[in-house]
Amino acid sequence: MGTVHAGVASDGMRVAVKVIHPAQAQVPEFRARFKREVELSSRVTGPYLVPLLTADANAVNPWLATAYVPGPTLNEHVLAHGPLTGASLYAFAAATAQALAAVHTVGVAHRDVKPQNVILTPTGPHVLDFGIAHAADGTSVTRTGVMTGTPGWISPEQYRTGATGPEGDLFAWGALVAYAATGRTPFGTGAPDVVAFRVMSGDPDLDGVPAPLREIVLRALAKEPGDRPYAADAAQECVELLAAEVTQVVRAETLFTRAEDMVTAVWSIPTGNDPVWPAPTSRPRRPWAGVVVVAAAVIGGLAGGVVALMPNKPDGDRHRTSATASTSLSSSATSGRSSAPSTKASAVAKRDRAASDAGAGPESWAEARTAQGEGEHDVARAVLHDQNVLVQELGDGVVLSPKTVRFHPSRREVYLSYRLSSDEQGVMYAETEVAGLMCRTLRDVVLGVHPELPYRTYVLVRETTAGGPQVTWDDDFRTDTRCTSSADEDTDAVDTEQDWEPDEEGLGQAMVPSTDGDEIRVADRAARKIIERTNGMRATLGTDRLLGNEELKVGFDPGGSTMYVWSDYVAWNQGQAETWAAMTAGEACRALVKQKDSAGGAWPYSRYAVAEVGASGYLMMRWGTVGRTADCPA
């Protein structure tokens, strides 16, 4: 729906500001949904929820501001430190159940309970993001037939009939507590349809959940909604278990009368870095009504920019030098990065280079350390996440097991260790894919999110049972701008635009609707073509329905001379998304070439970029600079 920004109120209070995407703000359904979110959020209060502070649902670009909640998400904490243990686990279960009970009391169902939506603050867990919440009284504005929620956290009845409600929240809560206790999702991972089958017919894996909690969690994960407890009852049972834990860790003479006091007394979660937020210093090219974006950043887990909650002052000197176009079309995508095809020849070239390089080796690998600080943890999580997605894409016959990510600051190197078994051809192919994906991940996270990090080289280390660790690949991800292979570099002409990259700022500009006739016409023509080809590839892409103008958009960034195509469809796996992105890049390139030829060279846009929505924003998958039609991707 929008972008969340780190914000500063006029009195210096830090807040989180959600601004609806400009293109979506023009769609009545999205605007209605946002208004509904504001209404729902204002009705929900509780010690373990994030309060709504202020909002303007009628602004040109609607926005809302909530309290800023410091701390990692449950997902981030588990990846960095492992599962919750002891009294903190019981406190987590009690607090999150209380949060859902408060939500359900006012007739609201959250509908997106998952580890990424629980923040572990210094005082306890907080449930956030009512982005797809709706009132149980039937006033939902979510489109019929569209599955909302995240695989693995969706209830059996929602899979079967699409039904959502408080009972579905309790199912997700049971999975949430199991994940907090074990670090595993109770129905495993894999393709969405495989996970759905396990949820509807399989037994949850609760090994590792303490026995007192296991019985409550098992009831919450019942296949039939009527067999699950109410959130308030689950909260009460968890509070009783928490009270028993408190007596073991707190002095006997201490008397607690409130559950919140018990949670605070035993809550012991490492606090992450909470950096100082910069003050507003300047305005963007196209300020949103009511907020001013002053710096691109990711602060405290909030993706976007730093904003100040202050009225926009009249500015007679500022004007739009060129309008942007934003036309809806249909598309899809999943997690992925900008990429270029890899070849077996490139694998040999890079492996040979790594083997002969006197730089990275087993010694430097042994000297490297695990992640420290927010930036390195973000890098490690992103690398392991993307590599685990790749594991599912490699298919039978190739067994890839990503192990650890290490950092060597003085050498400016990031290491990934892995185990790999296959035939020689399969190993070569898999290592090519691993290297290309790691390069793209590091470019996205280090250059796009944490530019303050010093790293520039990625190193692959294969762990073997006999010969010890072997460095199989290394490369400079900062200069290898398209993450191409060395074989490609040797044969390709040097591109004068090689250092250019698309970014979220340019994408944000492209999301602003245009009044320029040429831009609108080109965007509409490109959108129609991409929709047509996307729907013609349904069998290849695995798309279960025709896609229209809700999933994909096209727009222009005048400052970057770039046409962006971006996707809000998240049902494809990585391979399918890459296939779609390759096709879309070719169509975007040809659309620009055609307009440039018809305009006699006066057309100002010479670049294109293809992006997809991900867990923390949009990911740039393909991009390039136009020349001739023959040079466009096929």
N, C-alpha and C positions, 0 to 999 in steps of 0.2 A: 504493500500500500504506500509506503513512503520511506523516507530516510530519517534516522534518529541522529540528532546532533547533540553534542555537549554544549550546554548553554549557561549563560550567566545572567541572573536577574539584576535589576537596577540596584538592589541592595547588596549585591555580591553573592547571593545564594546560588549554588550550583544546581542546575536542573537538567532534565533530559527533554529535548524538544523533538516531537515527531512532526515532520512536514510532509503532507501528502504530495506525491509526485505530480508535477504540473500537468502532464498529459492526462493523468487519471482524474485530476480535479475537474476536467472538462466533461467527464462522463457522469451523468446523473446517478447511476447506480453506485459508483465509488463514493461520490459525495454523500449520498444517503447513508452508505455504510459508515463513513467517517463520523457523520453526525450521530449515528446510533452508538458508535464507540464512545463518543464524548458523553452521551446520556447515560450509558451503562457505567462508565468509569466513575461518574459523579455519584452513582448510587452505591458503590462498593467501598467499604472501609474496613480496616482491620489491622492489627499490629504486624501482620506478615504479608501485607499487600503494599503496593506502591501508590500513594495518593495522587489524584489529579489536582493540579494547582490552578491552572487556567487554560483557556482554549478559545479559539475563534473558528468555528465550523463554517462560518459564512464568508471567510476571507477568500480572495482570489485563489490563493494556495492555502487551504485550511491547515491548521496546526493545533497541537495541544502540548502542554508542558506538564510533566510530572516531577516529583521529587527525584533527585539523582541518588541512586543506590550504589555505593561503592562495593567492590568485591568481585570475585570471579563467578562465573556461572557454575552450576554443579558439574556440567560437562567438562569445563576447563579444569576444575579442581580435581576431578577423578583422573583425568589424563595426566595431570602434573604430579599429583600426590597420592593417588590411589583412592580406594573406597573410604567412606566414613566408617568410623569404628566407635565402640563404646557408647558412652552417654550422648555424644554428639549425634550419633545415628538416631537414637530415640528422640532427641530434641528435634531433629530434622523431620522425622515422621509426624510428630505431634504438631509442629508449627505449620507444615504444609497442609495437613488435614484441616487445621483450624482456618487456614486461608481459604480453602475451598468451601468450608462450611459457611464462612462469611459471604462468599460469592453466591452460594446457592440460596442463602437466606433471603436475598432480594430478588430471587427469580432469575438468576443469570447462570448460564453454563459457560465455562471458560473455553473448552473445545480445543485447546492447544497446550495441554500440560505435558511438559517434556523437560529434560535437563537443561536445555539452552534457555528456558524461561524461568529458571529459579536462580536467583543471585544469593550467594553465601556472603552476607554482610558480617561485620564484626559483632553484631548483636543477634544474629540468627538468619535463617533463610527467608527470602522474600519472593513471592510469586508475582510475575509481571507479564505484560503483553496480553492485553485483551483484544488484540487485533482482529481475531476471528470469533470473539465472544458474541453471543446473542442472547436475548431474553427468552426464557422458556415459555413466555406467554404467546409465542407464535409470531412475533413481529420481526423476525430475522429478515435481513435483506440480502443474505447470501444466495447466489443463483442456484436454483434447483438443478440437481444433477452434477454439481461440481463437488468433488471430494475435498473437504478441508481437513487439515490435520497433517500429522507426520507419520509415515509408516513405522510400525513398532509401538506407537503410542495411540493407535486408533482402536476402538473397541470392536468386538465381534459384530454387534448389532449395527454399527455404522458401516462396516464392510458389507453386511448382508442387505440392509434396507436403507442406509443413509441416515438412520436415526441418530440424533445427538441429544445430549442432555446431561444432567448431574450424574447419572449412572455411568456415562462414558468418561466423565472426569474422574470418577472413583477408580475405574479400570486403569486409566493412565496413571493415577496416583499410586496404585499398587505396583505398576511397572517402574515408576519413579523411585519408590522406596527400595525395590529390589536392585535397581541400578546403583543407587547410593550405597547399598550394603555390599555389593559384589563387583561393581565396575562393569557388569554385563547387562545387556537387555535381556529380559526373561524369555523372549521368544527368538533370540538370536538376530543375526544380520543376514543380508543378502538381497536379492532382487525383491522389489516391493511385493510381487505376487507370491513369492515364496514365504515372506514374512506374514503376509495376510493369511495364507493357508495355515501356518502354525498358530496364529492368533485365534482363528476360528475353530481349529480342531485339535491342536496340540496342547500338551501340559507345559506350564511355565517351568523354567529352570530356576529353582530357588535355593540351590546349594550355596551355602555361605551366608544366607539370611539368618540371623539369630532366631532360635526357636520361638521365643515369646512374640516376635514380630511376624514370623512366618505365617502363623495362623490367620492373622488379620490381613496380611498381604494376599494370601491364597483366596480368602473370601472376596477381596476387592477384585481379584482377577477371574472371578466366576464368569462362565460363558454367558449366562442369562442375567440380564440387568437386575431383575427382581431378587436375585440371590446375593447381591452386593450390599454392604452396609451403607447407611447414610454417612455423609462426610462428618457430620456432627458426632455420630456414634463412633466412627473410626478415630476421630480426634480425641474423644473421651477415653477410649481404650488405650490410645498411645500415651496420653497424659498420665494414666495410671501406671503404665510401664515405665515412663520417664521418672515418676515419683520414686519408684523402687530403685532406679539407677542413681537418683540424686542422693538418696540416703547413704550410698556407698562412696560418694566422692566429695560430699559436703559435710561440714561439722554437724554433729547430731543436734546441737542446740539451735541450729538455724532452722526457722520455720517458714515455709513458703505457702502462701495462700493463693497465688496466681500462677497459671501455667507459664506466662511470659517470664516470671521471675525464675522459674526452674530452667527454662530454655537458656536464659542469660547466664545462669550459674554454671552450667556444664558445657556451654558452647565453646569449642576449642578448635577453630579453623584458622590456618595461616592466612594473614592478611597480605594481599598483593600490594604492588606499588600503586600509589594514588597521586599521580603527578599534579603539579600546579597547572591550572588552566590559564592560557594567555588571555590578556584582555583584548577587547575589540580594537582594531587599529585601522581598518579600511573597509571599503564596500566592494561587493562583487560587481561583475558586469551587469547582472540582472538580479537585483535583490528581491527576496520574497517579501510580500506584504507582512509587516509586523516583526520580522526578524532580519538580522544582518549577518551574513556569513563572512567571517574574517580570516579563517585559516583552515586549510584541509588538515584533518587529523583523525586519529582514532584514540580516544581518551577514555579510560575506565571502561572499555568494552563498548563504547558507543561509536558506531561507524558514521562518519560524516565530517562535519566541520564544527568549529566553535562559533556559537552565535550569541548575540546580545538581545535580550528581550526589551526592545525600545522601539518607539515609533520611527518610521522612516521620515526624515526631514525633507522638505522640498529641496530639490537640487536642479536648478535650471540649466546647469552646464552638462548634466548627464543625459545622454540620449542613446538610443539604439542605432548603432551604425548599420546593422543588418539583421533582419528578422530571422527567426528559426522556424523550421517546419517540424511538426510532430504529427504523424499520421499513424493510426492504429493499423496493425496487421496481425497475422496469426503466426505463432511459432512455438518453439519449445527449447528446453535446455536443461542440463543438470550441471554438476560440478565439473569444471574443466578450465583450461588455460589456453592462451593464444599458442598456436602450434604450427609447425611445418612438418611435412612427412619425413620420417626417418627411413633409412635404408640399411640393408645388411652391410653394404660396403662402408657406410659411415660408422657402423658399430665396430668393424675391424680397425678402421683408422683411429677412432678414439681410444679403443682398448690398447692398441699398440702405442699410442702417444702416452697414455697413462703409465703403461709399463716401463717406458723408457725415460719418463720424466724423473728428475732427481728431487722433485719437490715432495708432494704428499706421498706418504708411505705408511707401513705398519707402525713405525715409530711415532710419527705425528698423530696417527689415529689413537695410539695409546695415550698420548699427551692431552688429547682433546677431552673436554668435560661435557657434562650434561647441561641443559638449558638453565640459565639464570636470568631473572628479570622478566618483565612482561613481554618485551619484544621477542626475546629468544624462545619463550614458551609459546608465543603465537606462531613463530616459525616452525617449531617442532611439531605442534599440533597440526598445522596445515600440511606439512610434508607427510606425516604418518597417515592423516586422513586421506589425502589424495592417493598415496601409494596403496592403501587398503582398498580404495575404489578400483585401482588398476588391477589388483589381485583378482577381482571378480571378472575383469574384462579379458584376461589372458587366455582363459579357456582351459580345456583339459590338456594334460600332458606337460604343463608348465606349473611348477609349484614354487611360488614366490612368497617369502615371509619377511616383510620389513621388520627390522628389530629396533634399532635405536638411532636417535639423531644426536650428534655431538657437535661442539663448537670449539674452534681454536682461534680465539680473538687475535693473537699476535700474528698468526699466519692468514687471518681473514678468511678462514675456511669453515664450511659447514659439511659435516660428514653424515652419510646415511649408510648404516650397515644392514645387510640382508642375507638371507639364505635362498638359494635357488637351485632347483634340480630340473633337468630336462635333457633332451638330446642337444648336441652342439648347436644345431640350427635354432632350436627353441631358446637356448640360453642367450645366443647372440641377439635374437629378436627381443626377448624380454628385457635385457639390459639396455638396449636402445630405447625402449619405451620407458623404463624406469628413469634413465638419464634425462630424456626429453621432458618428462613430467616434472621431475625435481627442478630442472632449470626453470620451467614455467611457473611452478609454485613459488620459488624463491624470488623470481622477478615480481610476481604479484604482491607477495607479502613484504619482502625487504624494500623493494623500490617503491611500491605503492602505499604501504601501510607504515612501515618502520624504517624510513630512510636514514634514521640516526644510527642504525646498526652498521658496523664496519665491514661486513662480510662481502666478498665478491666471487669466491670460488666454491663450487660444490664438488664433493668427492664421494664416489661410491666405493664401499668396502664390502667385498663378499666374504662372509664367514664360512669357513670350511672345517670339517672335523679333523682333517689330516694335516694340511699344510699351513694352518693358521690364517689370519686375515689377509686378503689380497686386495690391493687397490686396483679397481677395474676401469675407473673412469674419473676424469676431472676436467673441469672447464670453468671459464669465467662467465657467470651468468649475467654480469652487467654489460659486457661488450657483445655477447652473443645475443643481440637484441631480439631475434626471432627464434632463439633456441634451435638453430639449425645445426647440422652436423658439420664436422670439419671437411668432409668430402664435398658437401654442398658449397662450403665457403671457398674451396679451391677452384670450383668451376663457375660459380656465379659472379656476374659483374658486381662491382661495388655500387651499392645503392646510396645515392646522396641523401635519401630520406631514412637511412638505416637507423639513425639515432632517435627518430620520432616514435612515440608510443601514445596510444589513446589513454585517457584516464577518466576517472569518475567526474571530475570537474567539467570536462568537455561533454561527457554524457549528460550531466545535469543541464548544461546549456541546450543540448539537443532536445531535452524533454519539454522545453518551453514552446508552446504552440506558436506557429508562424503566421504572419499576415502577408508574406512575400509570395506572389503568385507562382513564380518559377520553382521555388522551394517546395511549395505545397504540391504542385503538379508532378515534380520528380519523385517526391516521397510517395505520393499516391501510386504512381506507376510502378515504382520499385516494390511497394507493399503488395500490390495485386499480383505481381509476378512471383514474389517469394511465397505468398499464400498458395498460389496455384501449384508451385513445385513442391512445397512442403506437403500438401495434401496428396499429391501424386506419389509421394515417397512413404505413404502410410505403412506399407508392408515392411519396408526397410527400417523405418524409424520406430515401428511398433506402436504407432499412435492409434488409440482405440476410438477416435472420433475425428470428424473434420474440424480443423482449426480455423478460427475466424479472426476478427480484429480486436480480440481481447488479450491475446497472448504475446503478440509481437508489435513493435513500434519502429518507426523510422523518423529520424529528425536530423537537424543540422546544427553544428556548432560553428558559427561564423568566425570566432577568434582562432579556432584551430583548423579552419578550412576543411572540416571533416563531416562526412555523413555517417551517422551511427544507426545501426540496426540492433535492437535489443529485445531479449526474450524474457517473458515472465512465466513461461511454461516450465514446470519442474518435474515432469513425469518421465523424461528420458534418462537412460543411463549415460555414462560418460562417452561411450563409443557412439551412441546414437546422436548425442549432442554435438560431438565433433563432426559427424557426417553432415548434420544439418548446418553447422557453422561453415563448413567448407563450401557447401552449395550456396549459402547465403552470401558469403564473401564474393563469390564469382558474380552473382546477380547484382550486388551493390557496386562492384567495380564496373560492370558493363553499363549500369544505369548512369554512372558518372561520366563514363567515356562518351556515351550517346548524347548526353546533354552538353558536354563540352564541345563536341563536334558540331552540334546544331547551333550553339551559341557563338561559333567562330572563335573559340578560345577565351571568351570573356567570362565564362562560368568560373566562379571563385573557388569551387570545392574540388580538391585534388586528392583527398584522402578518404578512406572508408574504414570502419571498424565494426566488428560484430561482438556483442556482449551477451552474457546470460546472467540471470539473477542467481545468487548463491546465498549461503547462510549469513554472510556478513556484508552483503552488497553485490554489485555487479562485477562479474569477472570478464576480462577482455580475452576473447578466444582467438579471433583472427583479425588482422588489419593489414593495410597496405596503401601504396600510392599508385594512382592510375597513370597509365601511359597510353598504350594502344589496346584495343579490344582483344587482340591476340595474346596480350600479356596477362589478361585477367585469369584467375583460377578457373578451372573447368567446372 
